[in-house]
Amino acid sequence: MTDSVDTSSGDDGIRGADAIQLVGLRKTFGAGEHRVTAVDGVDLTIGQGEFFSLLGPSGSGKTTVLRMIAGFESPTGGAILLDGVDVTSAPAYDRDVNTVFQDYALFPHMSVLHNVEYGLRVKRVGRAERRRRAEEMLEKVRLGDFGHRKPHQLSGGQRQRVALARALVNHPKVLLLDEPLGALDLKLREEMQVELKAIQRDVGITFVFVTHDQGEALSMSNRIAVFNHGRIEQVGTPRDIYDNPATSFVAGFVGTSNIIPADLSGRLMGIEAVHSVRPERIRIVHEATADTEVSVDGTVSDVQYLGADCRVRVDLGDGRHLLANVPSDGLVGVAIGGPVRLAWSRYAAYTVADTDTSEGGDQ
């Protein structure tokens, strides 16, 4: 399914006029029997000032879409509009966008300040003006005292902020970010997520962020488009995507979800449709459940310690299982190989379209 011009926003963003419109966007590579469809008819609208993420597994088409917006790839079909202007055939240098890559692409022989000034220098901005704007942007990314250093003298997170400053100093209408945090370690990546979101709020520029990391997309975005096999499966706010996934693929790829097939749903809940239930919504119970709850008996096959919680895998027979996240202090009487009863509210189960779940999720 594709986007139907969803005008909702995240809890801290307000949609303005459209910054980007993609209409029937297609991209194929190769010819004849070797032809591969990387992007298959994508319709998408991104508003001014949004932090918008393109989320999906490798090969899902998200990076190809970003490269077509940037002008690095030409579409096979469809149209790209930036700020209402059709730029489908325009070269990259004629588009008011900048791109930040995973490898930063900084000039090692230049100082941080000269790296940030570079784009302004190419545009023949006067020395005093480009120095003022570069220093101002370094202040915005909290590197005001680092202008004299060379890139190799900085940490990975600092180099990433220099790359951001260099991209933002030209005041593009859209900033495209191609997995920019992928090369950072976990702690630094989490710190940079907070910083990136703060910088985007400060500068007010539309950010389009490509990632395969569900946590990044959920924590940073106003809205998310989930890609699968060159198409968009769902567009929505992080809460929409997580709490009400439209398809079994979205449920399985964004976080962990139990995908309950139609026949089992019919037996447990009286509705023969594919359902999604998050593990944190499932409890281990030792007593009868209320009429508003669903319960099922099974056998504990594994317990994973996750810190405050444990993830309990329960076999239901016939090769089926459910995952339940249980507080670590709530495992009294639970043992591998032992019987257990699971329960969840009927309202915790969402009907989803039955799509390919090969990239994630539990069956």
RATATA-V293501 format. One record per backbone hydrogen bond with DSSP energy under -1.0 kcal/mol. CO is the residue of the C=O (numbers start at 1). NH is the residue of the N-H. E is the energy in kcal/mol with one decimal. If there is no record, write none. Layout:
# RATATA-V293501
co=CO nh=NH e=E
co=CO nh=NH e=E
This chain:
# RATATA-V293501
co=17 nh=48 e=-3.0
co=19 nh=83 e=-2.3
co=20 nh=46 e=-2.6
co=21 nh=81 e=-2.8
co=22 nh=44 e=-2.1
co=23 nh=79 e=-2.1
co=25 nh=42 e=-2.4
co=26 nh=76 e=-2.5
co=26 nh=77 e=-1.4
co=27 nh=38 e=-2.1
co=27 nh=39 e=-1.8
co=29 nh=36 e=-3.0
co=31 nh=34 e=-2.0
co=32 nh=35 e=-1.6
co=36 nh=29 e=-2.7
co=39 nh=27 e=-2.3
co=42 nh=25 e=-2.5
co=43 nh=3 e=-1.2
co=44 nh=22 e=-3.1
co=46 nh=19 e=-2.5
co=46 nh=20 e=-2.1
co=47 nh=50 e=-1.6
co=50 nh=207 e=-2.6
co=51 nh=222 e=-3.3
co=51 nh=223 e=-1.2
co=52 nh=209 e=-3.0
co=53 nh=225 e=-2.7
co=54 nh=211 e=-2.2
co=55 nh=227 e=-3.6
co=57 nh=60 e=-1.7
co=60 nh=230 e=-1.9
co=61 nh=65 e=-2.0
co=62 nh=66 e=-1.9
co=63 nh=67 e=-2.5
co=64 nh=68 e=-1.8
co=65 nh=69 e=-2.2
co=66 nh=70 e=-2.3
co=67 nh=71 e=-1.1
co=67 nh=72 e=-2.2
co=67 nh=73 e=-1.3
co=77 nh=26 e=-2.5
co=79 nh=23 e=-2.5
co=80 nh=87 e=-2.7
co=81 nh=21 e=-2.4
co=82 nh=85 e=-2.0
co=85 nh=82 e=-2.6
co=87 nh=90 e=-1.3
co=91 nh=94 e=-1.6
co=92 nh=95 e=-1.6
co=95 nh=97 e=-2.2
co=96 nh=173 e=-1.4
co=96 nh=174 e=-1.2
co=98 nh=176 e=-3.2
co=100 nh=178 e=-2.7
co=101 nh=104 e=-1.3
co=103 nh=105 e=-2.2
co=107 nh=110 e=-1.2
co=111 nh=115 e=-2.3
co=112 nh=116 e=-2.1
co=113 nh=117 e=-2.1
co=117 nh=121 e=-2.3
co=118 nh=122 e=-2.3
co=119 nh=123 e=-1.4
co=120 nh=125 e=-2.7
co=121 nh=124 e=-1.7
co=126 nh=130 e=-2.9
co=127 nh=131 e=-2.3
co=128 nh=132 e=-2.2
co=129 nh=133 e=-2.5
co=130 nh=134 e=-2.4
co=131 nh=135 e=-2.4
co=132 nh=136 e=-2.1
co=133 nh=137 e=-2.2
co=134 nh=138 e=-2.3
co=135 nh=139 e=-1.7
co=136 nh=140 e=-1.6
co=137 nh=141 e=-1.6
co=138 nh=143 e=-3.6
co=139 nh=142 e=-1.5
co=143 nh=146 e=-2.0
co=146 nh=149 e=-1.5
co=147 nh=113 e=-2.5
co=149 nh=112 e=-2.8
co=150 nh=153 e=-2.1
co=151 nh=154 e=-1.8
co=155 nh=159 e=-2.5
co=156 nh=160 e=-2.0
co=157 nh=161 e=-1.7
co=158 nh=162 e=-1.9
co=159 nh=163 e=-2.3
co=160 nh=164 e=-1.9
co=161 nh=165 e=-2.6
co=162 nh=166 e=-2.7
co=163 nh=167 e=-1.8
co=164 nh=168 e=-2.4
co=165 nh=169 e=-1.8
co=168 nh=171 e=-2.3
co=173 nh=206 e=-1.2
co=174 nh=98 e=-1.7
co=175 nh=208 e=-2.7
co=176 nh=100 e=-2.9
co=177 nh=179 e=-1.0
co=177 nh=210 e=-3.2
co=179 nh=182 e=-1.4
co=181 nh=184 e=-1.6
co=185 nh=189 e=-2.9
co=186 nh=190 e=-2.3
co=187 nh=191 e=-2.0
co=188 nh=192 e=-2.6
co=189 nh=193 e=-1.7
co=190 nh=194 e=-1.3
co=191 nh=195 e=-2.0
co=192 nh=196 e=-3.2
co=193 nh=197 e=-1.9
co=194 nh=198 e=-2.0
co=195 nh=199 e=-2.8
co=196 nh=200 e=-2.6
co=197 nh=201 e=-2.1
co=198 nh=202 e=-2.1
co=199 nh=203 e=-2.7
co=200 nh=204 e=-2.2
co=206 nh=175 e=-3.1
co=207 nh=52 e=-3.1
co=208 nh=177 e=-3.0
co=209 nh=54 e=-2.7
co=210 nh=179 e=-1.6
co=211 nh=56 e=-1.3
co=213 nh=217 e=-2.0
co=214 nh=218 e=-2.7
co=215 nh=219 e=-2.3
co=216 nh=220 e=-1.7
co=217 nh=221 e=-1.7
co=223 nh=53 e=-2.1
co=224 nh=236 e=-2.0
co=225 nh=55 e=-2.8
co=226 nh=233 e=-3.2
co=228 nh=231 e=-1.6
co=230 nh=40 e=-2.8
co=231 nh=228 e=-2.6
co=234 nh=226 e=-2.7
co=236 nh=224 e=-2.8
co=237 nh=241 e=-2.8
co=238 nh=242 e=-2.4
co=239 nh=243 e=-2.9
co=240 nh=244 e=-2.2
co=246 nh=353 e=-2.5
co=247 nh=251 e=-2.3
co=248 nh=252 e=-2.1
co=249 nh=253 e=-2.7
co=250 nh=254 e=-2.5
co=253 nh=255 e=-1.1
co=257 nh=362 e=-1.9
co=258 nh=277 e=-2.1
co=260 nh=275 e=-2.3
co=261 nh=265 e=-2.7
co=262 nh=266 e=-2.5
co=263 nh=267 e=-1.6
co=264 nh=268 e=-2.6
co=265 nh=269 e=-3.4
co=271 nh=273 e=-1.8
co=274 nh=352 e=-2.4
co=275 nh=260 e=-3.0
co=276 nh=350 e=-2.4
co=277 nh=258 e=-2.6
co=278 nh=281 e=-1.9
co=279 nh=282 e=-1.5
co=279 nh=325 e=-1.9
co=283 nh=343 e=-2.1
co=290 nh=293 e=-1.8
co=292 nh=346 e=-2.6
co=294 nh=344 e=-2.1
co=296 nh=342 e=-2.8
co=298 nh=340 e=-2.1
co=299 nh=315 e=-3.0
co=300 nh=337 e=-3.3
co=302 nh=313 e=-2.7
co=304 nh=311 e=-2.5
co=308 nh=328 e=-2.8
co=309 nh=306 e=-2.6
co=310 nh=326 e=-3.2
co=311 nh=304 e=-2.7
co=312 nh=324 e=-2.2
co=313 nh=301 e=-2.9
co=313 nh=302 e=-1.2
co=314 nh=322 e=-2.2
co=315 nh=299 e=-2.2
co=317 nh=320 e=-1.8
co=320 nh=316 e=-2.9
co=322 nh=314 e=-2.9
co=324 nh=312 e=-3.2
co=326 nh=310 e=-3.0
co=327 nh=330 e=-2.7
co=331 nh=334 e=-2.3
co=335 nh=338 e=-2.6
co=338 nh=300 e=-2.6
co=340 nh=298 e=-2.5
co=341 nh=285 e=-2.3
co=342 nh=296 e=-2.1
co=343 nh=283 e=-3.0
co=344 nh=294 e=-3.2
co=345 nh=348 e=-1.8
co=346 nh=349 e=-1.1
co=350 nh=276 e=-2.4
co=353 nh=248 e=-3.0
co=353 nh=355 e=-1.2
co=357 nh=360 e=-1.5
co=362 nh=259 e=-2.2
